[in-house]
Amino acid sequence: MKIEILGAGCPKCKQLTANAEAAVRELNIQAEIGKVTDIDKITDYGVMMTPAFVVDGTVVSVGKVLNTDEIKKIIAK
């Protein structure tokens, strides 16, 4: 599983990254978590508001800091 956090490194983006890392740890699954800070790459996803949460190339959340439980529900599917 590949998880990407889209954003320029703002506090919300950092919190979303931390929440994603916690969710992966709690579920004890293998996942690569990456950060995308390049504006051109972010807009390639069609994202106009950050942070955005991407799982395996699919944008699942935009403009919201998902909490750990919300992330766990998304990635456990």
N, CA, C, O and CB atoms as a CASP TS submission, in Angstrom:
PFRMAT TS
TARGET T0000
AUTHOR 0000-0000-0000
METHOD Language model
MODEL 1
PARENT N/A
ATOM      1  N   MET     1       0.843  -1.172   0.000  1.00  0.00           N
ATOM      2  CA  MET     1       0.000   0.000   0.000  1.00  0.00           C
ATOM      3  C   MET     1       0.892   1.239   0.000  1.00  0.00           C
ATOM      4  O   MET     1       1.890   1.310   0.717  1.00  0.00           O
ATOM      5  CB  MET     1      -0.961  -0.004   1.218  1.00  0.00           C
ATOM      6  N   LYS     2       0.510   2.198  -0.811  1.00  0.00           N
ATOM      7  CA  LYS     2       1.259   3.443  -0.865  1.00  0.00           C
ATOM      8  C   LYS     2       0.335   4.591  -0.433  1.00  0.00           C
ATOM      9  O   LYS     2      -0.721   4.815  -1.025  1.00  0.00           O
ATOM     10  CB  LYS     2       1.834   3.689  -2.301  1.00  0.00           C
ATOM     11  N   ILE     3       0.750   5.296   0.591  1.00  0.00           N
ATOM     12  CA  ILE     3      -0.003   6.437   1.108  1.00  0.00           C
ATOM     13  C   ILE     3       0.811   7.689   0.836  1.00  0.00           C
ATOM     14  O   ILE     3       2.013   7.736   1.097  1.00  0.00           O
ATOM     15  CB  ILE     3      -0.312   6.283   2.641  1.00  0.00           C
ATOM     16  N   GLU     4       0.138   8.701   0.307  1.00  0.00           N
ATOM     17  CA  GLU     4       0.812   9.966   0.053  1.00  0.00           C
ATOM     18  C   GLU     4       0.042  11.094   0.739  1.00  0.00           C
ATOM     19  O   GLU     4      -1.188  11.132   0.720  1.00  0.00           O
ATOM     20  CB  GLU     4       0.939  10.231  -1.473  1.00  0.00           C
ATOM     21  N   ILE     5       0.792  11.998   1.338  1.00  0.00           N
ATOM     22  CA  ILE     5       0.230  13.196   1.934  1.00  0.00           C
ATOM     23  C   ILE     5       0.628  14.338   1.009  1.00  0.00           C
ATOM     24  O   ILE     5       1.814  14.595   0.801  1.00  0.00           O
ATOM     25  CB  ILE     5       0.738  13.424   3.424  1.00  0.00           C
ATOM     26  N   LEU     6      -0.370  15.021   0.456  1.00  0.00           N
ATOM     27  CA  LEU     6      -0.106  16.128  -0.445  1.00  0.00           C
ATOM     28  C   LEU     6      -0.208  17.432   0.335  1.00  0.00           C
ATOM     29  O   LEU     6      -1.226  17.703   0.972  1.00  0.00           O
ATOM     30  CB  LEU     6      -1.088  16.118  -1.646  1.00  0.00           C
ATOM     31  N   GLY     7       0.844  18.232   0.283  1.00  0.00           N
ATOM     32  CA  GLY     7       0.824  19.517   0.961  1.00  0.00           C
ATOM     33  C   GLY     7       2.219  20.100   1.038  1.00  0.00           C
ATOM     34  O   GLY     7       3.217  19.407   0.843  1.00  0.00           O
ATOM     35  N   ALA     8       2.265  21.386   1.326  1.00  0.00           N
ATOM     36  CA  ALA     8       3.534  22.116   1.302  1.00  0.00           C
ATOM     37  C   ALA     8       4.326  22.023   2.608  1.00  0.00           C
ATOM     38  O   ALA     8       5.360  22.676   2.747  1.00  0.00           O
ATOM     39  CB  ALA     8       3.273  23.559   0.988  1.00  0.00           C
ATOM     40  N   GLY     9       3.867  21.238   3.543  1.00  0.00           N
ATOM     41  CA  GLY     9       4.596  21.105   4.800  1.00  0.00           C
ATOM     42  C   GLY     9       4.036  21.967   5.918  1.00  0.00           C
ATOM     43  O   GLY     9       4.729  22.244   6.898  1.00  0.00           O
ATOM     44  N   CYS    10       2.794  22.391   5.780  1.00  0.00           N
ATOM     45  CA  CYS    10       2.142  23.203   6.809  1.00  0.00           C
ATOM     46  C   CYS    10       1.842  22.340   8.041  1.00  0.00           C
ATOM     47  O   CYS    10       1.941  21.115   7.966  1.00  0.00           O
ATOM     48  CB  CYS    10       0.833  23.844   6.258  1.00  0.00           C
ATOM     49  N   PRO    11       1.482  22.950   9.157  1.00  0.00           N
ATOM     50  CA  PRO    11       1.175  22.166  10.362  1.00  0.00           C
ATOM     51  C   PRO    11       0.084  21.115  10.138  1.00  0.00           C
ATOM     52  O   PRO    11       0.164  20.019  10.693  1.00  0.00           O
ATOM     53  CB  PRO    11       0.751  23.096  11.479  1.00  0.00           C
ATOM     54  N   LYS    12      -0.931  21.434   9.336  1.00  0.00           N
ATOM     55  CA  LYS    12      -1.996  20.456   9.073  1.00  0.00           C
ATOM     56  C   LYS    12      -1.453  19.251   8.308  1.00  0.00           C
ATOM     57  O   LYS    12      -1.840  18.112   8.568  1.00  0.00           O
ATOM     58  CB  LYS    12      -3.146  21.109   8.279  1.00  0.00           C
ATOM     59  N   CYS    13      -0.555  19.517   7.366  1.00  0.00           N
ATOM     60  CA  CYS    13       0.042  18.433   6.587  1.00  0.00           C
ATOM     61  C   CYS    13       0.883  17.532   7.491  1.00  0.00           C
ATOM     62  O   CYS    13       0.841  16.307   7.379  1.00  0.00           O
ATOM     63  CB  CYS    13       0.907  19.000   5.437  1.00  0.00           C
ATOM     64  N   LYS    14       1.635  18.150   8.376  1.00  0.00           N
ATOM     65  CA  LYS    14       2.463  17.381   9.309  1.00  0.00           C
ATOM     66  C   LYS    14       1.611  16.551  10.247  1.00  0.00           C
ATOM     67  O   LYS    14       1.969  15.417  10.565  1.00  0.00           O
ATOM     68  CB  LYS    14       3.363  18.309  10.115  1.00  0.00           C
ATOM     69  N   GLN    15       0.476  17.102  10.700  1.00  0.00           N
ATOM     70  CA  GLN    15      -0.416  16.357  11.583  1.00  0.00           C
ATOM     71  C   GLN    15      -1.035  15.175  10.848  1.00  0.00           C
ATOM     72  O   GLN    15      -1.150  14.085  11.409  1.00  0.00           O
ATOM     73  CB  GLN    15      -1.515  17.273  12.138  1.00  0.00           C
ATOM     74  N   LEU    16      -1.435  15.384   9.594  1.00  0.00           N
ATOM     75  CA  LEU    16      -2.012  14.296   8.805  1.00  0.00           C
ATOM     76  C   LEU    16      -0.989  13.184   8.598  1.00  0.00           C
ATOM     77  O   LEU    16      -1.334  12.004   8.645  1.00  0.00           O
ATOM     78  CB  LEU    16      -2.513  14.819   7.446  1.00  0.00           C
ATOM     79  N   THR    17       0.259  13.555   8.371  1.00  0.00           N
ATOM     80  CA  THR    17       1.325  12.567   8.215  1.00  0.00           C
ATOM     81  C   THR    17       1.496  11.767   9.506  1.00  0.00           C
ATOM     82  O   THR    17       1.604  10.541   9.471  1.00  0.00           O
ATOM     83  CB  THR    17       2.654  13.256   7.827  1.00  0.00           C
ATOM     84  N   ALA    18       1.521  12.454  10.629  1.00  0.00           N
ATOM     85  CA  ALA    18       1.666  11.774  11.925  1.00  0.00           C
ATOM     86  C   ALA    18       0.489  10.841  12.177  1.00  0.00           C
ATOM     87  O   ALA    18       0.678   9.730  12.673  1.00  0.00           O
ATOM     88  CB  ALA    18       1.781  12.802  13.070  1.00  0.00           C
ATOM     89  N   ASN    19      -0.711  11.274  11.846  1.00  0.00           N
ATOM     90  CA  ASN    19      -1.896  10.439  12.037  1.00  0.00           C
ATOM     91  C   ASN    19      -1.847   9.207  11.133  1.00  0.00           C
ATOM     92  O   ASN    19      -2.240   8.116  11.546  1.00  0.00           O
ATOM     93  CB  ASN    19      -3.173  11.251  11.759  1.00  0.00           C
ATOM     94  N   ALA    20      -1.368   9.379   9.906  1.00  0.00           N
ATOM     95  CA  ALA    20      -1.249   8.238   8.983  1.00  0.00           C
ATOM     96  C   ALA    20      -0.230   7.234   9.506  1.00  0.00           C
ATOM     97  O   ALA    20      -0.465   6.026   9.469  1.00  0.00           O
ATOM     98  CB  ALA    20      -0.845   8.716   7.569  1.00  0.00           C
ATOM     99  N   GLU    21       0.899   7.735   9.991  1.00  0.00           N
ATOM    100  CA  GLU    21       1.919   6.844  10.542  1.00  0.00           C
ATOM    101  C   GLU    21       1.377   6.078  11.745  1.00  0.00           C
ATOM    102  O   GLU    21       1.652   4.888  11.899  1.00  0.00           O
ATOM    103  CB  GLU    21       3.170   7.640  10.940  1.00  0.00           C
ATOM    104  N   ALA    22       0.612   6.752  12.593  1.00  0.00           N
ATOM    105  CA  ALA    22       0.028   6.094  13.766  1.00  0.00           C
ATOM    106  C   ALA    22      -0.983   5.028  13.344  1.00  0.00           C
ATOM    107  O   ALA    22      -1.016   3.941  13.919  1.00  0.00           O
ATOM    108  CB  ALA    22      -0.649   7.132  14.686  1.00  0.00           C
ATOM    109  N   ALA    23      -1.797   5.334  12.351  1.00  0.00           N
ATOM    110  CA  ALA    23      -2.806   4.376  11.881  1.00  0.00           C
ATOM    111  C   ALA    23      -2.151   3.118  11.319  1.00  0.00           C
ATOM    112  O   ALA    23      -2.598   2.005  11.598  1.00  0.00           O
ATOM    113  CB  ALA    23      -3.703   5.023  10.812  1.00  0.00           C
ATOM    114  N   VAL    24      -1.103   3.291  10.537  1.00  0.00           N
ATOM    115  CA  VAL    24      -0.388   2.149   9.965  1.00  0.00           C
ATOM    116  C   VAL    24       0.223   1.301  11.078  1.00  0.00           C
ATOM    117  O   VAL    24       0.158   0.072  11.041  1.00  0.00           O
ATOM    118  CB  VAL    24       0.711   2.626   8.986  1.00  0.00           C
ATOM    119  N   ARG    25       0.812   1.964  12.060  1.00  0.00           N
ATOM    120  CA  ARG    25       1.395   1.240  13.203  1.00  0.00           C
ATOM    121  C   ARG    25       0.333   0.464  13.966  1.00  0.00           C
ATOM    122  O   ARG    25       0.531  -0.705  14.297  1.00  0.00           O
ATOM    123  CB  ARG    25       2.106   2.216  14.152  1.00  0.00           C
ATOM    124  N   GLU    26      -0.804   1.116  14.248  1.00  0.00           N
ATOM    125  CA  GLU    26      -1.860   0.470  15.035  1.00  0.00           C
ATOM    126  C   GLU    26      -2.472  -0.715  14.300  1.00  0.00           C
ATOM    127  O   GLU    26      -2.845  -1.707  14.926  1.00  0.00           O
ATOM    128  CB  GLU    26      -2.950   1.477  15.380  1.00  0.00           C
ATOM    129  N   LEU    27      -2.579  -0.619  12.978  1.00  0.00           N
ATOM    130  CA  LEU    27      -3.131  -1.728  12.193  1.00  0.00           C
ATOM    131  C   LEU    27      -2.086  -2.798  11.893  1.00  0.00           C
ATOM    132  O   LEU    27      -2.412  -3.891  11.428  1.00  0.00           O
ATOM    133  CB  LEU    27      -3.713  -1.205  10.889  1.00  0.00           C
ATOM    134  N   ASN    28      -0.817  -2.465  12.168  1.00  0.00           N
ATOM    135  CA  ASN    28       0.292  -3.379  11.934  1.00  0.00           C
ATOM    136  C   ASN    28       0.300  -3.875  10.488  1.00  0.00           C
ATOM    137  O   ASN    28       0.362  -5.076  10.223  1.00  0.00           O
ATOM    138  CB  ASN    28       0.216  -4.562  12.900  1.00  0.00           C
ATOM    139  N   ILE    29       0.235  -2.913   9.559  1.00  0.00           N
ATOM    140  CA  ILE    29       0.272  -3.257   8.138  1.00  0.00           C
ATOM    141  C   ILE    29       1.501  -2.632   7.496  1.00  0.00           C
ATOM    142  O   ILE    29       2.108  -1.708   8.038  1.00  0.00           O
ATOM    143  CB  ILE    29      -1.019  -2.786   7.419  1.00  0.00           C
ATOM    144  N   GLN    30       1.850  -3.156   6.333  1.00  0.00           N
ATOM    145  CA  GLN    30       2.960  -2.611   5.565  1.00  0.00           C
ATOM    146  C   GLN    30       2.417  -1.506   4.665  1.00  0.00           C
ATOM    147  O   GLN    30       1.498  -1.734   3.878  1.00  0.00           O
ATOM    148  CB  GLN    30       3.675  -3.724   4.730  1.00  0.00           C
ATOM    149  N   ALA    31       2.981  -0.327   4.780  1.00  0.00           N
ATOM    150  CA  ALA    31       2.580   0.777   3.914  1.00  0.00           C
ATOM    151  C   ALA    31       3.747   1.737   3.767  1.00  0.00           C
ATOM    152  O   ALA    31       4.485   2.006   4.715  1.00  0.00           O
ATOM    153  CB  ALA    31       1.331   1.509   4.477  1.00  0.00           C
ATOM    154  N   GLU    32       3.891   2.240   2.563  1.00  0.00           N
ATOM    155  CA  GLU    32       4.897   3.261   2.294  1.00  0.00           C
ATOM    156  C   GLU    32       4.182   4.607   2.414  1.00  0.00           C
ATOM    157  O   GLU    32       3.191   4.854   1.727  1.00  0.00           O
ATOM    158  CB  GLU    32       5.572   3.071   0.861  1.00  0.00           C
ATOM    159  N   ILE    33       4.689   5.467   3.283  1.00  0.00           N
ATOM    160  CA  ILE    33       4.085   6.787   3.465  1.00  0.00           C
ATOM    161  C   ILE    33       5.037   7.832   2.913  1.00  0.00           C
ATOM    162  O   ILE    33       6.183   7.945   3.347  1.00  0.00           O
ATOM    163  CB  ILE    33       3.762   7.065   4.967  1.00  0.00           C
ATOM    164  N   GLY    34       4.542   8.594   1.948  1.00  0.00           N
ATOM    165  CA  GLY    34       5.364   9.620   1.328  1.00  0.00           C
ATOM    166  C   GLY    34       4.692  10.974   1.373  1.00  0.00           C
ATOM    167  O   GLY    34       3.475  11.084   1.519  1.00  0.00           O
ATOM    168  N   LYS    35       5.513  12.000   1.244  1.00  0.00           N
ATOM    169  CA  LYS    35       4.996  13.367   1.226  1.00  0.00           C
ATOM    170  C   LYS    35       5.236  13.945  -0.158  1.00  0.00           C
ATOM    171  O   LYS    35       6.312  13.780  -0.732  1.00  0.00           O
ATOM    172  CB  LYS    35       5.669  14.250   2.330  1.00  0.00           C
ATOM    173  N   VAL    36       4.235  14.620  -0.686  1.00  0.00           N
ATOM    174  CA  VAL    36       4.353  15.293  -1.973  1.00  0.00           C
ATOM    175  C   VAL    36       4.194  16.786  -1.702  1.00  0.00           C
ATOM    176  O   VAL    36       3.127  17.246  -1.297  1.00  0.00           O
ATOM    177  CB  VAL    36       3.280  14.767  -3.015  1.00  0.00           C
ATOM    178  N   THR    37       5.272  17.534  -1.932  1.00  0.00           N
ATOM    179  CA  THR    37       5.238  18.970  -1.653  1.00  0.00           C
ATOM    180  C   THR    37       5.296  19.814  -2.926  1.00  0.00           C
ATOM    181  O   THR    37       5.081  21.025  -2.872  1.00  0.00           O
ATOM    182  CB  THR    37       6.391  19.345  -0.741  1.00  0.00           C
ATOM    183  N   ASP    38       5.580  19.194  -4.059  1.00  0.00           N
ATOM    184  CA  ASP    38       5.670  19.910  -5.323  1.00  0.00           C
ATOM    185  C   ASP    38       4.266  20.301  -5.793  1.00  0.00           C
ATOM    186  O   ASP    38       3.412  19.441  -6.007  1.00  0.00           O
ATOM    187  CB  ASP    38       6.388  19.047  -6.393  1.00  0.00           C
ATOM    188  N   ILE    39       4.044  21.597  -5.948  1.00  0.00           N
ATOM    189  CA  ILE    39       2.717  22.100  -6.322  1.00  0.00           C
ATOM    190  C   ILE    39       2.233  21.512  -7.643  1.00  0.00           C
ATOM    191  O   ILE    39       1.049  21.205  -7.783  1.00  0.00           O
ATOM    192  CB  ILE    39       2.742  23.619  -6.418  1.00  0.00           C
ATOM    193  N   ASP    40       3.128  21.351  -8.607  1.00  0.00           N
ATOM    194  CA  ASP    40       2.730  20.778  -9.900  1.00  0.00           C
ATOM    195  C   ASP    40       2.244  19.342  -9.739  1.00  0.00           C
ATOM    196  O   ASP    40       1.262  18.943 -10.366  1.00  0.00           O
ATOM    197  CB  ASP    40       3.902  20.826 -10.893  1.00  0.00           C
ATOM    198  N   LYS    41       2.925  18.569  -8.908  1.00  0.00           N
ATOM    199  CA  LYS    41       2.515  17.178  -8.693  1.00  0.00           C
ATOM    200  C   LYS    41       1.188  17.126  -7.935  1.00  0.00           C
ATOM    201  O   LYS    41       0.349  16.264  -8.196  1.00  0.00           O
ATOM    202  CB  LYS    41       3.608  16.402  -7.918  1.00  0.00           C
ATOM    203  N   ILE    42       1.008  18.056  -6.994  1.00  0.00           N
ATOM    204  CA  ILE    42      -0.253  18.106  -6.239  1.00  0.00           C
ATOM    205  C   ILE    42      -1.415  18.424  -7.186  1.00  0.00           C
ATOM    206  O   ILE    42      -2.465  17.783  -7.122  1.00  0.00           O
ATOM    207  CB  ILE    42      -0.173  19.170  -5.098  1.00  0.00           C
ATOM    208  N   THR    43      -1.224  19.412  -8.061  1.00  0.00           N
ATOM    209  CA  THR    43      -2.303  19.764  -8.989  1.00  0.00           C
ATOM    210  C   THR    43      -2.529  18.676 -10.034  1.00  0.00           C
ATOM    211  O   THR    43      -3.625  18.575 -10.584  1.00  0.00           O
ATOM    212  CB  THR    43      -1.991  21.088  -9.683  1.00  0.00           C
ATOM    213  N   ASP    44      -1.514  17.859 -10.318  1.00  0.00           N
ATOM    214  CA  ASP    44      -1.701  16.719 -11.224  1.00  0.00           C
ATOM    215  C   ASP    44      -2.760  15.758 -10.683  1.00  0.00           C
ATOM    216  O   ASP    44      -3.439  15.079 -11.453  1.00  0.00           O
ATOM    217  CB  ASP    44      -0.368  15.973 -11.432  1.00  0.00           C
ATOM    218  N   TYR    45      -2.896  15.702  -9.360  1.00  0.00           N
ATOM    219  CA  TYR    45      -3.927  14.871  -8.736  1.00  0.00           C
ATOM    220  C   TYR    45      -5.294  15.546  -8.787  1.00  0.00           C
ATOM    221  O   TYR    45      -6.301  14.936  -8.425  1.00  0.00           O
ATOM    222  CB  TYR    45      -3.554  14.562  -7.285  1.00  0.00           C
ATOM    223  N   GLY    46      -5.337  16.807  -9.237  1.00  0.00           N
ATOM    224  CA  GLY    46      -6.599  17.541  -9.259  1.00  0.00           C
ATOM    225  C   GLY    46      -6.921  18.177  -7.916  1.00  0.00           C
ATOM    226  O   GLY    46      -8.052  18.598  -7.674  1.00  0.00           O
ATOM    227  N   VAL    47      -5.925  18.244  -7.050  1.00  0.00           N
ATOM    228  CA  VAL    47      -6.120  18.770  -5.701  1.00  0.00           C
ATOM    229  C   VAL    47      -5.835  20.269  -5.689  1.00  0.00           C
ATOM    230  O   VAL    47      -4.780  20.713  -6.142  1.00  0.00           O
ATOM    231  CB  VAL    47      -5.209  18.033  -4.684  1.00  0.00           C
ATOM    232  N   MET    48      -6.783  21.040  -5.169  1.00  0.00           N
ATOM    233  CA  MET    48      -6.616  22.491  -5.085  1.00  0.00           C
ATOM    234  C   MET    48      -6.510  22.971  -3.632  1.00  0.00           C
ATOM    235  O   MET    48      -6.195  24.134  -3.381  1.00  0.00           O
ATOM    236  CB  MET    48      -7.781  23.192  -5.781  1.00  0.00           C
ATOM    237  N   MET    49      -6.775  22.074  -2.686  1.00  0.00           N
ATOM    238  CA  MET    49      -6.706  22.437  -1.278  1.00  0.00           C
ATOM    239  C   MET    49      -5.959  21.333  -0.527  1.00  0.00           C
ATOM    240  O   MET    49      -6.216  20.146  -0.728  1.00  0.00           O
ATOM    241  CB  MET    49      -8.136  22.656  -0.682  1.00  0.00           C
ATOM    242  N   THR    50      -5.046  21.736   0.327  1.00  0.00           N
ATOM    243  CA  THR    50      -4.289  20.752   1.097  1.00  0.00           C
ATOM    244  C   THR    50      -4.656  20.879   2.569  1.00  0.00           C
ATOM    245  O   THR    50      -5.196  21.905   2.982  1.00  0.00           O
ATOM    246  CB  THR    50      -2.758  20.939   0.892  1.00  0.00           C
ATOM    247  N   PRO    51      -4.376  19.867   3.355  1.00  0.00           N
ATOM    248  CA  PRO    51      -3.707  18.634   2.967  1.00  0.00           C
ATOM    249  C   PRO    51      -4.657  17.690   2.235  1.00  0.00           C
ATOM    250  O   PRO    51      -5.877  17.773   2.372  1.00  0.00           O
ATOM    251  CB  PRO    51      -3.126  17.944   4.194  1.00  0.00           C
ATOM    252  N   ALA    52      -4.071  16.808   1.468  1.00  0.00           N
ATOM    253  CA  ALA    52      -4.847  15.770   0.793  1.00  0.00           C
ATOM    254  C   ALA    52      -4.241  14.414   1.137  1.00  0.00           C
ATOM    255  O   ALA    52      -3.035  14.292   1.351  1.00  0.00           O
ATOM    256  CB  ALA    52      -4.875  15.997  -0.754  1.00  0.00           C
ATOM    257  N   PHE    53      -5.092  13.410   1.184  1.00  0.00           N
ATOM    258  CA  PHE    53      -4.697  12.057   1.561  1.00  0.00           C
ATOM    259  C   PHE    53      -4.945  11.145   0.368  1.00  0.00           C
ATOM    260  O   PHE    53      -6.063  11.061  -0.141  1.00  0.00           O
ATOM    261  CB  PHE    53      -5.481  11.561   2.826  1.00  0.00           C
ATOM    262  N   VAL    54      -3.894  10.465  -0.072  1.00  0.00           N
ATOM    263  CA  VAL    54      -3.960   9.631  -1.274  1.00  0.00           C
ATOM    264  C   VAL    54      -3.557   8.207  -0.910  1.00  0.00           C
ATOM    265  O   VAL    54      -2.534   7.989  -0.260  1.00  0.00           O
ATOM    266  CB  VAL    54      -3.040  10.196  -2.404  1.00  0.00           C
ATOM    267  N   VAL    55      -4.370   7.240  -1.332  1.00  0.00           N
ATOM    268  CA  VAL    55      -4.055   5.833  -1.106  1.00  0.00           C
ATOM    269  C   VAL    55      -3.977   5.148  -2.466  1.00  0.00           C
ATOM    270  O   VAL    55      -4.942   5.147  -3.230  1.00  0.00           O
ATOM    271  CB  VAL    55      -5.123   5.144  -0.179  1.00  0.00           C
ATOM    272  N   ASP    56      -2.820   4.567  -2.754  1.00  0.00           N
ATOM    273  CA  ASP    56      -2.591   3.848  -4.013  1.00  0.00           C
ATOM    274  C   ASP    56      -3.038   4.671  -5.226  1.00  0.00           C
ATOM    275  O   ASP    56      -3.670   4.150  -6.144  1.00  0.00           O
ATOM    276  CB  ASP    56      -3.330   2.505  -3.996  1.00  0.00           C
ATOM    277  N   GLY    57      -2.700   5.961  -5.211  1.00  0.00           N
ATOM    278  CA  GLY    57      -2.973   6.816  -6.355  1.00  0.00           C
ATOM    279  C   GLY    57      -4.358   7.431  -6.403  1.00  0.00           C
ATOM    280  O   GLY    57      -4.653   8.204  -7.314  1.00  0.00           O
ATOM    281  N   THR    58      -5.225   7.104  -5.435  1.00  0.00           N
ATOM    282  CA  THR    58      -6.582   7.637  -5.402  1.00  0.00           C
ATOM    283  C   THR    58      -6.714   8.647  -4.273  1.00  0.00           C
ATOM    284  O   THR    58      -6.423   8.339  -3.117  1.00  0.00           O
ATOM    285  CB  THR    58      -7.613   6.505  -5.235  1.00  0.00           C
ATOM    286  N   VAL    59      -7.150   9.846  -4.610  1.00  0.00           N
ATOM    287  CA  VAL    59      -7.364  10.885  -3.597  1.00  0.00           C
ATOM    288  C   VAL    59      -8.612  10.526  -2.809  1.00  0.00           C
ATOM    289  O   VAL    59      -9.692  10.382  -3.382  1.00  0.00           O
ATOM    290  CB  VAL    59      -7.500  12.307  -4.248  1.00  0.00           C
ATOM    291  N   VAL    60      -8.466  10.378  -1.487  1.00  0.00           N
ATOM    292  CA  VAL    60      -9.605   9.991  -0.656  1.00  0.00           C
ATOM    293  C   VAL    60     -10.055  11.101   0.287  1.00  0.00           C
ATOM    294  O   VAL    60     -11.141  11.020   0.863  1.00  0.00           O
ATOM    295  CB  VAL    60      -9.258   8.764   0.145  1.00  0.00           C
ATOM    296  N   SER    61      -9.236  12.137   0.452  1.00  0.00           N
ATOM    297  CA  SER    61      -9.617  13.251   1.319  1.00  0.00           C
ATOM    298  C   SER    61      -8.847  14.495   0.895  1.00  0.00           C
ATOM    299  O   SER    61      -7.665  14.431   0.558  1.00  0.00           O
ATOM    300  CB  SER    61      -9.348  12.917   2.817  1.00  0.00           C
ATOM    301  N   VAL    62      -9.553  15.637   0.921  1.00  0.00           N
ATOM    302  CA  VAL    62      -8.939  16.908   0.547  1.00  0.00           C
ATOM    303  C   VAL    62      -9.331  17.976   1.552  1.00  0.00           C
ATOM    304  O   VAL    62     -10.498  18.093   1.927  1.00  0.00           O
ATOM    305  CB  VAL    62      -9.355  17.327  -0.882  1.00  0.00           C
ATOM    306  N   GLY    63      -8.339  18.759   1.988  1.00  0.00           N
ATOM    307  CA  GLY    63      -8.603  19.908   2.840  1.00  0.00           C
ATOM    308  C   GLY    63      -8.996  19.583   4.266  1.00  0.00           C
ATOM    309  O   GLY    63      -9.577  20.415   4.963  1.00  0.00           O
ATOM    310  N   LYS    64      -8.680  18.377   4.699  1.00  0.00           N
ATOM    311  CA  LYS    64      -9.086  17.950   6.044  1.00  0.00           C
ATOM    312  C   LYS    64      -7.964  17.146   6.680  1.00  0.00           C
ATOM    313  O   LYS    64      -7.280  16.369   6.013  1.00  0.00           O
ATOM    314  CB  LYS    64     -10.396  17.113   5.995  1.00  0.00           C
ATOM    315  N   VAL    65      -7.787  17.345   7.973  1.00  0.00           N
ATOM    316  CA  VAL    65      -6.840  16.524   8.723  1.00  0.00           C
ATOM    317  C   VAL    65      -7.625  15.346   9.292  1.00  0.00           C
ATOM    318  O   VAL    65      -8.317  15.471  10.302  1.00  0.00           O
ATOM    319  CB  VAL    65      -6.119  17.353   9.866  1.00  0.00           C
ATOM    320  N   LEU    66      -7.503  14.211   8.629  1.00  0.00           N
ATOM    321  CA  LEU    66      -8.170  12.999   9.115  1.00  0.00           C
ATOM    322  C   LEU    66      -7.532  12.565  10.418  1.00  0.00           C
ATOM    323  O   LEU    66      -6.314  12.648  10.576  1.00  0.00           O
ATOM    324  CB  LEU    66      -8.097  11.858   8.068  1.00  0.00           C
ATOM    325  N   ASN    67      -8.357  12.098  11.359  1.00  0.00           N
ATOM    326  CA  ASN    67      -7.767  11.574  12.591  1.00  0.00           C
ATOM    327  C   ASN    67      -7.363  10.118  12.365  1.00  0.00           C
ATOM    328  O   ASN    67      -7.669   9.525  11.330  1.00  0.00           O
ATOM    329  CB  ASN    67      -8.765  11.696  13.791  1.00  0.00           C
ATOM    330  N   THR    68      -6.684   9.568  13.333  1.00  0.00           N
ATOM    331  CA  THR    68      -6.143   8.209  13.195  1.00  0.00           C
ATOM    332  C   THR    68      -7.242   7.187  12.919  1.00  0.00           C
ATOM    333  O   THR    68      -7.060   6.302  12.083  1.00  0.00           O
ATOM    334  CB  THR    68      -5.379   7.815  14.458  1.00  0.00           C
ATOM    335  N   ASP    69      -8.374   7.294  13.606  1.00  0.00           N
ATOM    336  CA  ASP    69      -9.459   6.335  13.400  1.00  0.00           C
ATOM    337  C   ASP    69     -10.045   6.435  11.995  1.00  0.00           C
ATOM    338  O   ASP    69     -10.367   5.415  11.386  1.00  0.00           O
ATOM    339  CB  ASP    69     -10.555   6.554  14.432  1.00  0.00           C
ATOM    340  N   GLU    70     -10.187   7.661  11.474  1.00  0.00           N
ATOM    341  CA  GLU    70     -10.698   7.824  10.113  1.00  0.00           C
ATOM    342  C   GLU    70      -9.743   7.197   9.104  1.00  0.00           C
ATOM    343  O   GLU    70     -10.178   6.553   8.149  1.00  0.00           O
ATOM    344  CB  GLU    70     -10.912   9.314   9.788  1.00  0.00           C
ATOM    345  N   ILE    71      -8.467   7.381   9.311  1.00  0.00           N
ATOM    346  CA  ILE    71      -7.466   6.812   8.407  1.00  0.00           C
ATOM    347  C   ILE    71      -7.499   5.288   8.488  1.00  0.00           C
ATOM    348  O   ILE    71      -7.417   4.611   7.463  1.00  0.00           O
ATOM    349  CB  ILE    71      -6.050   7.341   8.750  1.00  0.00           C
ATOM    350  N   LYS    72      -7.618   4.755   9.679  1.00  0.00           N
ATOM    351  CA  LYS    72      -7.673   3.300   9.841  1.00  0.00           C
ATOM    352  C   LYS    72      -8.855   2.710   9.081  1.00  0.00           C
ATOM    353  O   LYS    72      -8.719   1.656   8.459  1.00  0.00           O
ATOM    354  CB  LYS    72      -7.765   2.929  11.328  1.00  0.00           C
ATOM    355  N   LYS    73     -10.017   3.369   9.119  1.00  0.00           N
ATOM    356  CA  LYS    73     -11.188   2.884   8.390  1.00  0.00           C
ATOM    357  C   LYS    73     -10.923   2.881   6.884  1.00  0.00           C
ATOM    358  O   LYS    73     -11.333   1.961   6.176  1.00  0.00           O
ATOM    359  CB  LYS    73     -12.420   3.750   8.712  1.00  0.00           C
ATOM    360  N   ILE    74     -10.237   3.917   6.402  1.00  0.00           N
ATOM    361  CA  ILE    74      -9.961   4.020   4.967  1.00  0.00           C
ATOM    362  C   ILE    74      -8.981   2.947   4.517  1.00  0.00           C
ATOM    363  O   ILE    74      -9.214   2.279   3.510  1.00  0.00           O
ATOM    364  CB  ILE    74      -9.409   5.405   4.627  1.00  0.00           C
ATOM    365  N   ILE    75      -7.888   2.776   5.252  1.00  0.00           N
ATOM    366  CA  ILE    75      -6.850   1.862   4.776  1.00  0.00           C
ATOM    367  C   ILE    75      -7.103   0.403   5.133  1.00  0.00           C
ATOM    368  O   ILE    75      -6.427  -0.486   4.614  1.00  0.00           O
ATOM    369  CB  ILE    75      -5.527   2.277   5.329  1.00  0.00           C
ATOM    370  N   ALA    76      -8.066   0.146   6.011  1.00  0.00           N
ATOM    371  CA  ALA    76      -8.371  -1.242   6.369  1.00  0.00           C
ATOM    372  C   ALA    76      -9.260  -1.906   5.316  1.00  0.00           C
ATOM    373  O   ALA    76      -9.437  -3.124   5.345  1.00  0.00           O
ATOM    374  CB  ALA    76      -9.055  -1.299   7.742  1.00  0.00           C
ATOM    375  N   LYS    77      -9.816  -1.135   4.395  1.00  0.00           N
ATOM    376  CA  LYS    77     -10.711  -1.686   3.360  1.00  0.00           C
ATOM    377  C   LYS    77      -9.948  -2.495   2.345  1.00  0.00           C
ATOM    378  O   LYS    77     -10.542  -3.029   1.408  1.00  0.00           O
ATOM    379  CB  LYS    77     -11.472  -0.573   2.654  1.00  0.00           C
TER
END
